[in-house]
Amino acid sequence: MANEQNQERSQFDSLLQRLIWLLVVAVLGMGPLLTGMVRAEDFIWALWLTMGAVLVWVLRIWCSSDYRVFWPPIAHGVLAFVAYAVWRYTQSPIEYVARQEMIKVLVYAALFVVIVANFQRQEASHWIAFTLIFVATAVSMYAICQFVTKSEMVWSFSRPAAYQGRASGTYMNPNHLAGFLEMTLPLAISLTLAGRYSVVMKIMLGYATLVILTGLMLTISRGGWLAAGVGCGFLFIFWLFQTRERWTPALLIGGALCCVAAVAFTYARNADVRQNRLAETRQYNDVRYKLWPAAISIWKEDPWFGGGLDHFDHRFPKYRIASDQLAGRPERVHNDYLNTLADWGVVGAGIIAYCLGALGWGFLKSWRYLQRNGNDLSGNRNSNRAALSMGAMAGVVAILAHSLFDFNMHIPANAITAICLMAMVSAALRYTTDRSWLSGALWSRLLVTMPLIGWGAYLTPEAIKLTKESRELSMVSGVKYADAIRLRYLKQAFQVDPMNPKTVFEIGDHYWRESSEGSINHETLGKEAIEWFELAIKLNPFDPTARVRFGMCLDWLGRHDEAGPYFEQALSLDPNGFSTVGHMGWHLFQIGRYADARKWFEKSQGLYPADNPLAYTYLKLIDKKLAEGAK
């Protein structure tokens, strides 16, 4: 009877384990297909699936009598970073933005510990590896078709014009597709080169490798090419030094891949839509170097703790240099290391550095335990475990190299892929020592499950809130700007989460536009807009646009003396923003100071001459006013 109960428990534990594998693999597979999960309505899937995996893990901990949790050294750093993220969230000036970033950190950390603790069988690691390779192959095929047909669509979405002629697959940005493919390419090469598979399987892996490489080349991402070269270089060099007696296969594979890369590069370069792209890419990419000084300036405001979680884009206007290339909002630094310093400070960067150091140490320590014994009768020391770990580590090296020039770690799908690769490498330490295992005693289970329960208790209402809010905001994007239905959706989103400054601003902007059109109740609408803009300023103290709109409402209502300080505050937050500068001219125009207004409009036009209708229109009006006054 006891044996039957133990067998049933073992079967139930195996079922729970496989369910965890399925949920994690679903997160991995869906991320790249959902345009990188950059939209909130897409990231929701990762959040809910991760919560499901954590719930099943808690059940597994308590339903298995002999269950032990594997806790490698890197997990201490992950836990420390989560604690630091929670604390920094409470200190960040923009609550909503910081909360969204903290939720992502909680999801990534949960995925990491779930994989480390539950993907202990080699079969589980294969689930991750083959899912990544399959998805990368499928996305690369889509990218190749996109390139050949010169399509600028991603599913049903139109890509930005700046990416015209480059393959981006299921991502909007080709650089982010390159980030995903550069992580999976070394994994596919490693399994082909060092895995113990059948001939048919190796042929399939080799085919997938060629497709992924071709897709990567057609992104025309120099950072992606460089990062892939670094990752694959690490893979081949490490492999050659570890297996000195069998260089021929590795050299042949490396040579073949170089030939394919050269052919793909030549084709991309000679394509009609590429001829200007490669010639102009340096000028385009120079923008990122203009962002780096701003990131350093933000970091210097608080070197230890940074400017706040995901706050770079909101603090950036204050340090914007006078350049027409920086007229808009950059969102990220285009350098994940500087972005980390700007948002998280030295403390956050130090914790991440510890995690990366622990990852490298764990990889080197576990390596000799992953290979097959030298006395194997076949004489073949190839090992699937070694191939998986080596390929995953090379993928991490690749994304770390690309992070010098882009922000792939801020794209959820790519961040999740990197986290899973790191977890695969860290989990290999289980073959080296028993010191990292937590016992199955009651105290140990409580120690593990109580934080997980607290994690779920916090994230469940947040997930529900984010699901509802993202649904309402997605409806907003499908309605024209001044429509009453759009306002209804905005207010419904505000009721779900009243801390979103962007939603609040959009509501105020709706009332301002209605008021400025000169309706009968324009004064009432203007006062309503002022209330929303005032709230938007409180929720985001770094927003110059809300202050500009506040001042415009006051000018429209004839309260010119009150309006001036708001335009000045906006200029202090965004001194080189062409729109902010132009609206200072707009304010001076309203009070009849045409000569002074001209100076601001001319400055605005100098900052951004390409598409600046405000300056262009009012400079003509000023000329007309001054001409009339001269008569």
Secondary structure, 3 states (H helix, E strand, C coil): CHHHHHHHHHHHHHHHHHHHHHHHHHHHHHHHHCHHHCCHHHHHHHHHHHHHHHHHHHHHHHHCCCCCEECCHHHHHHHHHHHHHHHHHHHCCCHHHHHHHHHHHHHHHHHHHHHHHHCCCHHHHHHHHHHHHHHHHHHHHHHHHHHHHCCCEECCEECCHHHCCCCCCCCCCHHHHHHHHHHHHHHHHHHHHHCCCCHHHHHHHHHHHHHHHHHHHCCCCHHHHHHHHHHHHHHHHHHHHHCCCCCHHHHHHHHHHHHHHHHHHHHHHHCHHHHHHHHHHHHHHHHHHHHHHHHHHHHHHCCCCCCCCCCHHHHHHHHCCCCHHHCCCCCCCCCHHHHHHHHHHHHHHHHHHHHHHHHHHHHHHHHHHHCCCCCCCCCCCCCHHHHHHHHHHHHHHHHHHHCCCCCHHHCHHHHHHHHHHHHHHHHHHHHCCCCCEECCCHHHHHHHHHHHHHHHHHHHHHHHHHHHHHHHHHHHCCCCCCCHHHHHHHHHHHHHCCCCHHHHHHHHHHHHHHHHCCCCCHHHHHHHHHHHHHHHHHHCCCCHHHHHHHHHHHHHCCCHHHHHHHHHHHHHHCCCCHHHHHHHHHHHHHCCCHHHHHHHHHHHHHHCCCCCHHHHHHHHHHHHHHHHHHC
